[in-house]
Amino acid sequence: MSDKDLCNFLKKIDQLNQIAELIKNNPSKKFSLSKCKNHDEVIRLTSSWGFDIGKRWGEY
């Protein structure tokens, strides 16, 4: 893994942790996330919240 890929990977982990905190403290967002039926819906929803978690570490 290149340094750039590692940086992007760690950034994604950080964003996932932020999403976990957000839904832990916001029942309506947790409910919205629970309604997602597939990966694409999760990516669209979390993108609307300002997160960018859709790419895999080698895709950046």
MMTF fields as JSON, N, C-alpha, C and O atoms, coordinates in Angstrom:
{
  "mmtfVersion": "1.0.0",
  "mmtfProducer": "UNKNOWN",
  "numBonds": 239,
  "numAtoms": 240,
  "numGroups": 60,
  "numChains": 1,
  "numModels": 1,
  "chainsPerModel": [1],
  "groupsPerChain": [60],
  "chainIdList": ["A"],
  "bondAtomList": [4, 2, 8, 6, 12, 10, 16, 14, 20, 18, 24, 22, 28, 26, 32, 30, 36, 34, 40, 38, 44, 42, 48, 46, 52, 50, 56, 54, 60, 58, 64, 62, 68, 66, 72, 70, 76, 74, 80, 78, 84, 82, 88, 86, 92, 90, 96, 94, 100, 98, 104, 102, 108, 106, 112, 110, 116, 114, 120, 118, 124, 122, 128, 126, 132, 130, 136, 134, 140, 138, 144, 142, 148, 146, 152, 150, 156, 154, 160, 158, 164, 162, 168, 166, 172, 170, 176, 174, 180, 178, 184, 182, 188, 186, 192, 190, 196, 194, 200, 198, 204, 202, 208, 206, 212, 210, 216, 214, 220, 218, 224, 222, 228, 226, 232, 230, 236, 234],
  "bondOrderList": [1, 1, 1, 1, 1, 1, 1, 1, 1, 1, 1, 1, 1, 1, 1, 1, 1, 1, 1, 1, 1, 1, 1, 1, 1, 1, 1, 1, 1, 1, 1, 1, 1, 1, 1, 1, 1, 1, 1, 1, 1, 1, 1, 1, 1, 1, 1, 1, 1, 1, 1, 1, 1, 1, 1, 1, 1, 1, 1],
  "groupList": [{"groupName": "MET", "atomNameList": ["N", "CA", "C", "O"], "elementList": ["N", "C", "C", "O"], "formalChargeList": [0, 0, 0, 0], "bondAtomList": [1, 0, 2, 1, 3, 2], "bondOrderList": [1, 1, 2], "singleLetterCode": "M", "chemCompType": "L-PEPTIDE LINKING"}, {"groupName": "SER", "atomNameList": ["N", "CA", "C", "O"], "elementList": ["N", "C", "C", "O"], "formalChargeList": [0, 0, 0, 0], "bondAtomList": [1, 0, 2, 1, 3, 2], "bondOrderList": [1, 1, 2], "singleLetterCode": "S", "chemCompType": "L-PEPTIDE LINKING"}, {"groupName": "ASP", "atomNameList": ["N", "CA", "C", "O"], "elementList": ["N", "C", "C", "O"], "formalChargeList": [0, 0, 0, 0], "bondAtomList": [1, 0, 2, 1, 3, 2], "bondOrderList": [1, 1, 2], "singleLetterCode": "D", "chemCompType": "L-PEPTIDE LINKING"}, {"groupName": "LYS", "atomNameList": ["N", "CA", "C", "O"], "elementList": ["N", "C", "C", "O"], "formalChargeList": [0, 0, 0, 0], "bondAtomList": [1, 0, 2, 1, 3, 2], "bondOrderList": [1, 1, 2], "singleLetterCode": "K", "chemCompType": "L-PEPTIDE LINKING"}, {"groupName": "LEU", "atomNameList": ["N", "CA", "C", "O"], "elementList": ["N", "C", "C", "O"], "formalChargeList": [0, 0, 0, 0], "bondAtomList": [1, 0, 2, 1, 3, 2], "bondOrderList": [1, 1, 2], "singleLetterCode": "L", "chemCompType": "L-PEPTIDE LINKING"}, {"groupName": "CYS", "atomNameList": ["N", "CA", "C", "O"], "elementList": ["N", "C", "C", "O"], "formalChargeList": [0, 0, 0, 0], "bondAtomList": [1, 0, 2, 1, 3, 2], "bondOrderList": [1, 1, 2], "singleLetterCode": "C", "chemCompType": "L-PEPTIDE LINKING"}, {"groupName": "ASN", "atomNameList": ["N", "CA", "C", "O"], "elementList": ["N", "C", "C", "O"], "formalChargeList": [0, 0, 0, 0], "bondAtomList": [1, 0, 2, 1, 3, 2], "bondOrderList": [1, 1, 2], "singleLetterCode": "N", "chemCompType": "L-PEPTIDE LINKING"}, {"groupName": "PHE", "atomNameList": ["N", "CA", "C", "O"], "elementList": ["N", "C", "C", "O"], "formalChargeList": [0, 0, 0, 0], "bondAtomList": [1, 0, 2, 1, 3, 2], "bondOrderList": [1, 1, 2], "singleLetterCode": "F", "chemCompType": "L-PEPTIDE LINKING"}, {"groupName": "ILE", "atomNameList": ["N", "CA", "C", "O"], "elementList": ["N", "C", "C", "O"], "formalChargeList": [0, 0, 0, 0], "bondAtomList": [1, 0, 2, 1, 3, 2], "bondOrderList": [1, 1, 2], "singleLetterCode": "I", "chemCompType": "L-PEPTIDE LINKING"}, {"groupName": "GLN", "atomNameList": ["N", "CA", "C", "O"], "elementList": ["N", "C", "C", "O"], "formalChargeList": [0, 0, 0, 0], "bondAtomList": [1, 0, 2, 1, 3, 2], "bondOrderList": [1, 1, 2], "singleLetterCode": "Q", "chemCompType": "L-PEPTIDE LINKING"}, {"groupName": "ALA", "atomNameList": ["N", "CA", "C", "O"], "elementList": ["N", "C", "C", "O"], "formalChargeList": [0, 0, 0, 0], "bondAtomList": [1, 0, 2, 1, 3, 2], "bondOrderList": [1, 1, 2], "singleLetterCode": "A", "chemCompType": "L-PEPTIDE LINKING"}, {"groupName": "GLU", "atomNameList": ["N", "CA", "C", "O"], "elementList": ["N", "C", "C", "O"], "formalChargeList": [0, 0, 0, 0], "bondAtomList": [1, 0, 2, 1, 3, 2], "bondOrderList": [1, 1, 2], "singleLetterCode": "E", "chemCompType": "L-PEPTIDE LINKING"}, {"groupName": "PRO", "atomNameList": ["N", "CA", "C", "O"], "elementList": ["N", "C", "C", "O"], "formalChargeList": [0, 0, 0, 0], "bondAtomList": [1, 0, 2, 1, 3, 2], "bondOrderList": [1, 1, 2], "singleLetterCode": "P", "chemCompType": "L-PEPTIDE LINKING"}, {"groupName": "HIS", "atomNameList": ["N", "CA", "C", "O"], "elementList": ["N", "C", "C", "O"], "formalChargeList": [0, 0, 0, 0], "bondAtomList": [1, 0, 2, 1, 3, 2], "bondOrderList": [1, 1, 2], "singleLetterCode": "H", "chemCompType": "L-PEPTIDE LINKING"}, {"groupName": "VAL", "atomNameList": ["N", "CA", "C", "O"], "elementList": ["N", "C", "C", "O"], "formalChargeList": [0, 0, 0, 0], "bondAtomList": [1, 0, 2, 1, 3, 2], "bondOrderList": [1, 1, 2], "singleLetterCode": "V", "chemCompType": "L-PEPTIDE LINKING"}, {"groupName": "ARG", "atomNameList": ["N", "CA", "C", "O"], "elementList": ["N", "C", "C", "O"], "formalChargeList": [0, 0, 0, 0], "bondAtomList": [1, 0, 2, 1, 3, 2], "bondOrderList": [1, 1, 2], "singleLetterCode": "R", "chemCompType": "L-PEPTIDE LINKING"}, {"groupName": "THR", "atomNameList": ["N", "CA", "C", "O"], "elementList": ["N", "C", "C", "O"], "formalChargeList": [0, 0, 0, 0], "bondAtomList": [1, 0, 2, 1, 3, 2], "bondOrderList": [1, 1, 2], "singleLetterCode": "T", "chemCompType": "L-PEPTIDE LINKING"}, {"groupName": "TRP", "atomNameList": ["N", "CA", "C", "O"], "elementList": ["N", "C", "C", "O"], "formalChargeList": [0, 0, 0, 0], "bondAtomList": [1, 0, 2, 1, 3, 2], "bondOrderList": [1, 1, 2], "singleLetterCode": "W", "chemCompType": "L-PEPTIDE LINKING"}, {"groupName": "GLY", "atomNameList": ["N", "CA", "C", "O"], "elementList": ["N", "C", "C", "O"], "formalChargeList": [0, 0, 0, 0], "bondAtomList": [1, 0, 2, 1, 3, 2], "bondOrderList": [1, 1, 2], "singleLetterCode": "G", "chemCompType": "PEPTIDE LINKING"}, {"groupName": "TYR", "atomNameList": ["N", "CA", "C", "O"], "elementList": ["N", "C", "C", "O"], "formalChargeList": [0, 0, 0, 0], "bondAtomList": [1, 0, 2, 1, 3, 2], "bondOrderList": [1, 1, 2], "singleLetterCode": "Y", "chemCompType": "L-PEPTIDE LINKING"}],
  "groupTypeList": [0, 1, 2, 3, 2, 4, 5, 6, 7, 4, 3, 3, 8, 2, 9, 4, 6, 9, 8, 10, 11, 4, 8, 3, 6, 6, 12, 1, 3, 3, 7, 1, 4, 1, 3, 5, 3, 6, 13, 2, 11, 14, 8, 15, 4, 16, 1, 1, 17, 18, 7, 2, 8, 18, 3, 15, 17, 18, 11, 19],
  "groupIdList": [1, 2, 3, 4, 5, 6, 7, 8, 9, 10, 11, 12, 13, 14, 15, 16, 17, 18, 19, 20, 21, 22, 23, 24, 25, 26, 27, 28, 29, 30, 31, 32, 33, 34, 35, 36, 37, 38, 39, 40, 41, 42, 43, 44, 45, 46, 47, 48, 49, 50, 51, 52, 53, 54, 55, 56, 57, 58, 59, 60],
  "secStructList": [7, 7, 2, 2, 2, 2, 2, 2, 2, 2, 2, 2, 2, 2, 2, 2, 2, 2, 2, 2, 2, 2, 2, 2, 2, 7, 2, 2, 2, 2, 2, 2, 2, 2, 6, 7, 7, 1, 2, 2, 2, 2, 2, 2, 2, 2, 2, 2, 6, 6, 7, 7, 7, 7, 1, 7, 4, 4, 4, 7],
  "xCoordList": [0.864, 0.0, 0.906, 1.82, 0.647, 1.439, 1.063, 0.034, 1.909, 1.614, 0.303, -0.467, 0.056, -1.187, -2.395, -3.39, -2.297, -3.388, -3.615, -4.756, -2.53, -2.644, -3.339, -4.204, -2.964, -3.591, -5.084, -5.889, -5.46, -6.879, -7.631, -8.785, -6.978, -7.574, -7.856, -8.939, -6.87, -7.045, -8.095, -8.823, -8.169, -9.193, -10.59, -11.525, -10.713, -12.01, -12.397, -13.554, -11.443, -11.711, -12.186, -13.138, -11.521, -11.923, -13.355, -14.139, -13.696, -15.061, -16.079, -17.166, -15.741, -16.644, -16.863, -17.975, -15.8, -15.941, -16.826, -17.617, -16.696, -17.555, -19.016, -19.91, -19.255, -20.621, -21.174, -22.33, -20.361, -20.805, -21.202, -22.224, -20.42, -20.756, -22.023, -22.874, -22.139, -23.304, -24.592, -25.561, -24.613, -25.85, -26.1, -27.242, -25.032, -25.211, -25.931, -26.692, -25.686, -26.246, -27.445, -27.994, -27.86, -28.955, -29.873, -29.618, -30.928, -31.819, -32.408, -32.603, -32.692, -33.289, -32.279, -32.652, -31.024, -30.001, -29.763, -29.561, -29.785, -29.628, -30.772, -30.551, -31.985, -33.142, -32.986, -33.249, -32.556, -32.355, -31.329, -31.52, -30.255, -29.224, -29.749, -29.416, -30.562, -31.1, -32.045, -32.262, -32.598, -33.515, -32.791, -33.416, -31.485, -30.723, -30.706, -30.513, -30.909, -31.002, -29.71, -29.538, -28.803, -27.557, -26.465, -26.7, -25.291, -24.114, -24.327, -23.982, -24.892, -25.093, -25.997, -25.749, -27.026, -27.917, -27.181, -27.381, -26.34, -25.548, -24.617, -24.492, -23.975, -23.059, -23.809, -23.34, -24.96, -25.748, -26.183, -26.081, -26.662, -27.126, -25.982, -26.086, -24.885, -23.777, -23.118, -22.566, -23.172, -22.679, -23.517, -22.99, -24.83, -25.709, -25.416, -25.784, -24.75, -24.34, -22.941, -22.441, -22.307, -20.987, -19.81, -18.665, -20.07, -18.993, -18.683, -19.538, -17.441, -17.012, -16.397, -15.183, -17.238, -16.75, -16.957, -16.8, -17.303, -17.68, -16.523, -16.701, -15.348, -14.224, -13.4, -13.254, -12.869, -11.967, -10.576, -10.298, -9.714, -8.421, -7.616, -6.833, -7.744, -7.001, -7.664, -7.091, -8.854, -9.617, -9.417, -9.91, -8.709, -8.561, -7.607, -7.368],
  "yCoordList": [-1.17, 0.0, 1.228, 1.339, 2.13, 3.36, 4.275, 4.085, 5.262, 6.227, 6.959, 7.221, 7.285, 7.975, 7.075, 7.524, 5.803, 4.861, 4.672, 4.607, 4.584, 4.435, 5.648, 5.503, 6.832, 8.064, 8.064, 8.399, 7.694, 7.651, 6.572, 6.768, 5.439, 4.365, 4.818, 4.585, 5.465, 5.962, 7.063, 7.169, 7.881, 8.937, 8.311, 8.797, 7.233, 6.549, 5.958, 6.053, 5.355, 4.816, 5.922, 5.739, 7.074, 8.21, 8.628, 8.889, 8.691, 9.068, 8.029, 8.391, 6.756, 5.71, 5.84, 5.652, 6.162, 6.383, 7.595, 7.578, 8.637, 9.818, 9.473, 9.944, 8.661, 8.228, 7.42, 7.595, 6.539, 5.737, 6.633, 6.389, 7.654, 8.595, 9.369, 9.579, 9.79, 10.567, 9.779, 10.306, 8.523, 7.758, 7.319, 7.077, 7.219, 6.876, 8.005, 7.758, 9.234, 10.404, 11.014, 12.015, 10.423, 10.995, 9.861, 9.256, 9.581, 8.464, 8.55, 7.52, 9.745, 9.847, 9.453, 8.825, 9.809, 9.405, 7.896, 7.242, 7.352, 5.906, 5.186, 4.178, 5.691, 5.091, 5.166, 4.19, 6.332, 6.48, 5.481, 4.88, 5.308, 4.36, 2.929, 2.114, 2.629, 1.266, 0.917, -0.26, 1.92, 1.692, 1.401, 0.961, 1.639, 1.379, -0.116, -0.929, -0.463, -1.862, -2.397, -3.61, -1.501, -1.954, -0.897, 0.203, -1.264, -0.397, 0.958, 1.998, 0.942, 2.188, 3.156, 4.362, 2.65, 3.515, 4.1, 5.264, 3.304, 3.801, 4.922, 5.95, 4.721, 5.731, 7.018, 8.109, 6.899, 8.101, 8.843, 10.068, 8.108, 8.737, 9.414, 10.584, 8.687, 9.287, 10.427, 11.35, 10.366, 11.496, 12.734, 13.846, 12.548, 13.696, 14.303, 15.446, 13.532, 14.029, 14.64, 15.117, 14.629, 15.244, 14.282, 14.721, 12.98, 12.003, 11.433, 11.408, 10.978, 10.386, 9.03, 8.917, 8.001, 6.67, 5.656, 4.457, 6.107, 5.195, 4.528, 3.462, 5.129, 4.562, 3.626, 3.839, 2.603, 1.69, 2.306, 3.207, 1.827, 2.494, 2.555, 3.492, 1.648, 1.693, 2.507, 2.654, 3.039, 3.761, 5.269, 5.973, 5.774, 7.238, 7.779, 8.986],
  "zCoordList": [0.0, 0.0, 0.0, 0.817, -0.908, -0.959, 0.205, 0.854, 0.455, 1.526, 1.259, 2.182, 0.0, -0.367, -0.082, 0.486, -0.48, -0.238, 1.256, 1.714, 2.011, 3.462, 4.072, 4.936, 3.626, 4.129, 3.829, 4.698, 2.614, 2.241, 3.019, 3.4, 3.253, 4.03, 5.459, 5.996, 6.063, 7.432, 7.508, 8.495, 6.461, 6.396, 6.344, 6.98, 5.582, 5.497, 6.849, 7.26, 7.534, 8.871, 9.797, 10.556, 9.734, 10.569, 10.259, 11.171, 8.973, 8.599, 9.07, 9.518, 8.975, 9.46, 10.967, 11.46, 11.686, 13.131, 13.418, 14.361, 12.615, 12.778, 12.504, 13.207, 11.494, 11.195, 12.355, 12.74, 12.913, 14.058, 15.229, 15.87, 15.515, 16.587, 16.263, 17.127, 15.011, 14.586, 14.786, 15.333, 14.35, 14.479, 15.917, 16.308, 16.7, 18.109, 18.846, 19.781, 18.424, 19.089, 18.377, 18.839, 17.256, 16.474, 15.989, 14.948, 16.739, 16.38, 14.975, 14.33, 14.495, 13.157, 12.079, 11.088, 12.257, 11.292, 11.379, 10.356, 12.568, 12.736, 12.036, 11.366, 12.184, 11.524, 10.007, 9.304, 9.502, 8.056, 7.537, 6.48, 8.272, 7.866, 7.912, 7.052, 8.904, 9.025, 7.871, 7.582, 7.223, 6.104, 4.794, 3.829, 4.747, 3.521, 3.244, 4.148, 1.987, 1.606, 0.98, 0.859, 0.582, -0.033, 0.129, 0.629, -0.301, -0.168, -0.846, -0.285, -2.041, -2.785, -2.028, -2.028, -1.394, -0.609, 0.594, 0.941, 1.224, 2.352, 1.884, 2.55, 0.751, 0.22, -0.116, 0.205, -0.754, -1.09, 0.173, 0.244, 1.155, 2.384, 3.115, 3.483, 3.33, 4.077, 3.297, 3.896, 1.979, 1.172, 1.426, 1.476, 1.59, 1.863, 3.234, 3.504, 4.1, 5.417, 5.376, 6.395, 4.201, 4.053, 4.126, 4.236, 4.067, 4.15, 2.768, 1.882, 2.606, 1.347, 1.66, 1.833, 1.732, 2.088, 0.974, 1.201, -0.216, -1.281, -2.005, -2.594, -1.975, -2.711, -1.848, -0.645, -2.465, -1.78, -1.793, -2.585, -0.928, -0.777, -2.059, -2.209, -2.976, -4.218, -5.319, -6.399, -5.073, -6.095, -6.062, -6.943, -5.07, -4.957, -5.976, -6.02]
}
